[in-house]
């Protein structure tokens, strides 16, 4: 199977929202930490900033994620370290089992090396131990399990309340 990571385009927005809907339904099925939905304007902004990506499996969208290089509302002072932050990984139910997170990590390692970044970082809701364990098996280290977010309306609604776990992976050159 050919797996590619490419920038999301405006034409992909309906497929991206289908992925988000699937992801939210799955999150509700397996736990109590779930996304509260996203606005089209946010996705369009991320696409225009070249931070929104799709994962193609034999040419069909099977997953999505976004990146940022600035995450001070979540990582606070630690965000001063040069890092790429991965957010909002969503995998289509039909694409599960293809290790898409591992492909994202390999892509992020290359991205980090090309931009002289020292870390790949991500967060998830605390208490989602199954997902945290998976990220650890993928090579991430838990940095903090008790993080609150300095919420602003620029962030997705699921950050407004709750406790989050921060994870990172050092990038080797």
C-alpha positions in Angstrom: 0.0 0.0 0.0 1.3 3.4 -1.0 1.1 5.9 1.9 1.7 9.6 1.2 1.5 12.7 3.3 0.5 15.9 1.5 -0.9 19.3 2.3 -4.7 19.4 2.6 -6.5 21.5 -0.1 -9.8 23.3 0.2 -11.3 20.6 -2.0 -10.5 18.1 0.8 -12.6 19.9 3.5 -15.7 17.7 3.2 -13.5 14.5 3.5 -11.7 16.1 6.5 -14.9 16.8 8.3 -16.0 13.2 7.6 -12.8 12.0 9.3 -13.4 14.3 12.3 -17.0 13.1 12.6 -15.7 9.5 12.6 -13.0 10.3 15.1 -15.4 12.0 17.5 -17.9 9.0 17.3 -15.0 6.7 18.0 -13.7 8.8 20.9 -17.2 8.8 22.5 -17.3 5.0 22.1 -14.0 4.3 23.8 -13.9 7.0 26.6 -15.0 10.3 27.9 -12.3 12.5 26.3 -13.5 13.7 22.9 -13.3 16.6 20.5 -16.2 19.0 20.5 -16.1 19.7 16.8 -14.3 22.3 14.6 -15.3 25.2 12.5 -14.8 25.4 8.8 -12.9 28.8 9.2 -10.3 27.1 11.5 -9.7 24.4 8.9 -9.5 26.9 6.1 -7.0 29.0 8.1 -4.8 25.9 8.7 -4.9 24.9 5.1 -4.0 28.5 4.0 -1.0 28.4 6.4 0.1 25.0 5.0 -0.2 23.4 8.4 -3.0 20.9 7.6 -2.1 17.6 6.1 -3.9 14.6 4.7 -2.6 11.0 4.7 -3.3 9.2 1.4 -3.6 5.4 1.3 -3.4 4.4 -2.4 -4.6 7.9 -3.3 -7.5 8.0 -0.9 -7.7 10.1 2.3 -7.3 7.8 5.2 -6.2 10.3 7.9 -5.3 13.9 8.7 -3.3 15.9 11.2 -2.1 19.5 11.7 1.2 21.0 12.9 2.3 24.2 14.5 5.6 25.6 15.5 4.2 27.7 18.4 2.2 26.1 21.2 2.6 28.4 24.1 -1.0 28.1 25.3 -0.5 24.4 25.9 3.3 23.9 26.4 3.8 27.3 28.1 7.5 28.0 28.8 8.7 24.6 27.3 7.5 25.8 24.0 10.6 28.0 23.8 12.5 24.8 22.7 12.5 24.4 18.9 9.8 21.8 18.2 7.1 20.8 15.8 3.7 20.2 17.5 1.3 17.6 16.1 -2.4 18.0 16.7 -5.7 16.5 15.7 -4.7 13.2 14.3 -7.8 11.6 12.9 -7.8 8.2 11.2 -10.7 6.8 9.1 -12.1 3.6 10.6 -11.3 1.8 7.3 -7.7 2.9 7.6 -7.1 1.6 11.2 -4.3 -0.9 11.4 -2.0 0.9 8.9 0.2 2.5 11.6 -0.6 6.0 10.3 0.8 7.6 13.5 4.2 5.9 12.7 4.1 7.4 9.2 3.3 10.8 10.7 6.2 10.4 13.1 8.6 9.6 10.3 7.3 12.6 8.3 7.7 14.8 11.4 11.3 13.6 12.0 12.2 14.6 8.5 10.4 17.9 8.9 12.1 18.6 12.2 15.5 17.8 10.8 15.0 20.1 7.8 13.9 23.0 10.1 16.5 22.3 12.8 13.9 21.5 15.4 14.8 19.4 18.5 11.5 17.8 19.4 8.3 16.4 18.1 5.5 17.1 20.6 1.9 16.3 21.1 -0.8 16.3 23.7 -3.9 14.3 24.5 -6.5 14.3 27.3 -5.2 12.9 30.5 -6.9 9.7 31.5 -6.8 8.4 27.9 -4.3 5.8 29.0 -4.8 3.5 26.0 -3.8 6.3 23.6 -1.0 7.5 25.8 0.4 3.9 26.0 0.2 3.8 22.2 2.1 7.0 21.8 4.8 5.7 24.2 5.1 2.6 22.1 5.7 4.8 19.1 8.7 6.5 20.9 7.1 9.4 22.8 7.9 10.2 26.4 5.3 11.5 28.8 6.4 14.9 30.0 3.5 16.0 32.1 0.1 14.3 33.0 -1.4 17.3 34.7 -1.4 20.2 32.3 -4.1 22.8 32.0 -4.4 25.0 28.9 -4.5 28.8 28.8 -7.6 28.6 26.7 -8.5 31.3 24.1 -11.2 31.2 21.5 -8.4 30.6 18.9 -8.1 27.0 20.2 -10.6 24.2 19.5 -13.3 24.0 22.2 -12.0 20.7 23.7 -9.2 22.7 25.3 -11.5 24.9 27.3 -11.6 22.6 30.2 -9.8 19.4 31.3 -6.4 18.1 32.1 -4.0 17.1 29.4 -0.9 14.9 29.0 2.1 16.3 27.1 4.4 13.9 25.2 7.6 14.5 23.3 10.2 12.8 21.2 13.7 14.1 20.8 14.9 14.4 17.2 18.3 13.1 16.4 20.4 14.5 13.6 
